[in-house]
Amino acid sequence: MSAEDLEKYETEMELKLYREYRDVVGLFKYVIETERRFYLTNAYEMQVHSVQGEVFFEISMADAWVWDMYRPARFVKQVRVLTFKDVNIEELNKSDLELPDESGFNR
């Protein structure tokens, strides 16, 4: 496989992932972003832990969708994330969910 073939494959996978995201984002209430992943979920719980002066976050999610083009299945029943990095949690407004279609214009 040439470098050009690999780049084309990755571009197609990213486009497929974006289209899937566009189709499912309206089903979820929250966006949770960590340093490694981007999740959509309707329910989460976050706990802050401190051990010997080190602070870390534990986030648990139920029935989530994960942005990862290399996963064969992006819908997951349970997710537990432990991270020492920042966590961004946003509640989605339904008006924020109007995404542009493939032509670049809002539907």
C-alpha positions in Angstrom: 0.0 0.0 0.0 1.5 3.3 -1.0 1.5 6.4 1.2 -1.1 8.0 -1.2 -3.4 5.0 -0.8 -3.0 5.1 3.0 -3.8 8.9 3.0 -6.9 8.3 0.8 -8.1 5.5 3.1 -7.7 7.7 6.2 -9.5 10.6 4.6 -12.4 8.3 3.6 -12.5 6.9 7.2 -12.6 10.4 8.7 -15.4 11.4 6.4 -17.4 8.3 7.3 -16.8 9.0 11.0 -18.0 12.6 10.6 -21.1 11.5 8.8 -21.9 9.0 11.6 -21.3 11.7 14.1 -23.7 14.0 12.3 -26.3 11.3 12.3 -26.1 10.4 16.0 -25.3 13.7 17.7 -29.0 14.6 18.1 -29.5 11.5 20.2 -27.2 12.7 23.0 -27.3 15.3 25.7 -23.6 15.7 26.6 -20.2 16.0 24.9 -17.3 14.8 27.0 -13.8 15.5 25.8 -10.6 14.1 27.3 -7.0 14.3 26.1 -7.5 11.0 24.2 -11.1 10.7 23.2 -14.4 12.6 22.4 -17.6 11.1 23.7 -21.3 11.7 23.3 -23.6 10.4 26.2 -26.8 11.1 27.9 -25.6 10.1 31.4 -22.3 10.5 33.1 -20.7 10.7 36.6 -17.4 12.4 37.4 -15.4 12.0 40.5 -12.2 13.9 41.4 -9.6 11.9 43.3 -6.5 13.1 45.0 -3.8 10.6 45.9 -0.5 11.8 47.4 -1.0 15.2 46.0 -1.9 14.0 42.5 -5.3 14.9 41.2 -7.1 12.8 38.7 -10.6 12.5 37.2 -12.7 9.4 36.9 -15.6 9.7 34.4 -18.2 6.9 34.0 -20.6 7.0 31.1 -23.5 4.8 30.1 -24.6 4.2 26.5 -22.0 6.4 24.9 -20.7 7.0 21.4 -17.0 7.5 21.0 -15.2 9.4 18.2 -12.5 7.0 17.1 -12.2 6.0 13.4 -10.3 2.8 14.2 -12.9 1.3 16.5 -15.1 -1.3 14.7 -18.1 -0.3 17.0 -18.4 3.2 18.3 -21.4 2.7 20.5 -20.4 1.4 23.9 -22.6 0.3 26.8 -20.3 1.4 29.7 -17.2 3.6 29.6 -14.8 4.4 32.5 -12.1 6.9 31.9 -9.3 7.8 34.3 -7.2 10.9 33.4 -4.7 13.3 34.9 -5.5 15.8 32.2 -8.3 18.3 31.7 -11.8 17.1 31.1 -14.3 19.2 29.2 -18.0 18.5 29.7 -20.7 20.4 27.8 -24.4 20.1 27.7 -25.6 20.2 24.1 -28.3 22.7 23.2 -30.6 21.3 20.5 -30.1 24.5 18.5 -26.4 23.9 18.5 -27.0 20.6 16.7 -27.8 22.0 13.3 -24.8 20.8 11.4 -24.0 21.8 7.8 -24.8 19.2 5.2 -22.2 18.0 2.7 -22.7 21.1 0.6 -21.6 23.3 3.5 -25.1 24.8 4.1 -27.3 24.2 7.1 -30.3 22.0 6.6 
